[in-house]
Amino acid sequence: MNAPLNIRMPVEASAAPKSYKLLVDGKFVDAQAGRVMERRSPGHGFVVSQYAQAGEADVELAVQAAHRAFETGPWPRMKAAQRSMILLKAADLIEARLEEVARLDALESGKPIAQARGEIAGAVDIWRYAAALTRTLHGESYANLGDPMLGVVLREPVGVVSIITPWNFPFLIVSQKLPFALAAGCTAVVKPSEMTSASTLLLGEILMDAGVPAGVVNIVAGLGADVGAPMVNHPLVEMVSFTGSTRVGKMTMATASESLKKVSMELGGKNGQIVFPDGDLEAAADAAVFGGFFNAGECCNAGSRLIVHQDIASDFLSEVKKLAGKVRVGDPLDDATKVGALISEAHLGNVLDYVDGASKDGAEVIAGGAKLASDAGDYLSPTIVSGVTDGMAIAREEVFGPVLSVLTFKDLDEAQRIANNTPYGLSAGVWSKDIDTCMTVARSVRAGTVWVNTFMDGYPELPFGGYKQSGIGRELGKRAVEDYTEEKTIQFHRGPRTGWWVAQP
């Protein structure tokens, strides 16, 4: 039996938890009801943060502030160059506090600190990209409608946007939404996950320092029923941007539909990496381990299904298992850690239920599959389950943990069928040196992103989102700001107009 993980208590464990207030109308305030939530670090077991716990009354104040800022404030009326400069200042301030933000996310979510630093650096890049897009937003003109007519199509900010984000990438995901909404001239109410709110509340402080006017960004921490629901159904909210599970996304969309709000949904995934015999198998094996265990598998883009040609399955799986055994699991604040803690003990139990269910269905757990003993925290060993068939729950449902399910195929047609045999369509990968094979898979797999001979790269320039139950709409890319706008047609006429009541001969 392996020795327990040695989890060293950080300096924060011997100090009082950091306290955070809500950001409403440019001020940091306590919740109206005076309630407070605590967040216990999943990697270390101590209370790391306390937040003011918002309720419906706080949402009302936040939405009203955002509405006033949109209707009468300077933000939507600023020159694009002015908004761009403020977003660039925000990016600089985030970069200056990168270590502080990364440490908060590592402590609250259990992710490795080295990974968190990379996420915050990526977020800085996104804020700068959004700042650049601010000045590219434009409409159209039509001078081909006849001599007396001119048509102009404007893009105007949609209004107040409710932004709801998950716990797995607390700072990165809000940065895939908020800067583009701000670039368009919208105002926002933001709800971070109740488990990882600190870095988003810190972002509020950064935005105030960058010069974002009062009321433009409001941040309310709290539970979904108390905060998320009223944010979605409030009559002054024009758009909802949500990232989370497909189950909650469906509920959110149903509520938003009652008032025909615009919605953007980035939901679950069950993403497959398809490995052909002629691929770079060394690189593919590394990508399989990375795709399956990055962020402890708590990632909508996780390569949780490894779909391998039957002729190479045995040898390839042996290599993947060997690499998985080298993955360092442990203290999130250790720079050498690759896989940290899971978000909670309850979630770890749910993940293990999938593994146990697969075993009962005839699959074989060939690596991991058990909670790791540790001084503190909730840790799961990287797990590989072979002999999986595409009808099993572990092959179709989002496990959201460090679990790699292995399926095999005999030819290209079967590989495509397996890849598409899931309710989701977020991403996929294909490994082959044959361009025909790669193009065929890339075109036939119904997913928003397909990686060819790589996996889980990401750039602000490229749109991100899914097919089927993986969501609606796209984030990032050159049209990201347009998503937070409405089109308005204006028709100009010059000269005399023939009246309707023309005299008849």
Secondary structure, DSSP 8 states (H G I E B T S, - for coil): ----B-----GGGGS--EEE-EEETTEEE--TT--EEEEE-TTT-SEEEEEE---HHHHHHHHHHHHHHHHTSSGGGS-HHHHHHHHHHHHHHHHHTHHHHHHHHHHHH---HHHHHHHHHHHHHHHHHHHHHHTT---EEE--S-TTEEEEEEEEE--EEEEE--SSSHHHHHTTTHHHHHHHT-EEEEE--TTS-HHHHHHHHHHHHHT--TTSEEE----IIIIIHHHHH-TT--EEEEES-HHHHHHHHHHHHTTT-EEEEE-----EEEE-TTS-HHHHHHHHHHHHHGGGG--TT---EEEEETTTHHHHHHHHHHHHTT--B--TTSTT-SB---S-HHHHHHHHHHHHHHHHTT-EEEE--SB--BSSS--B--EEEES--TTSHHHHS---SSEEEEEEESSHHHHHHHHH-SSEESEEEEE-S-HHHHHHHHHHS--SEEEESS-S---TTS-B--EETTEES-BSSTTTTGGGEEEEEEEEE-S----SS----
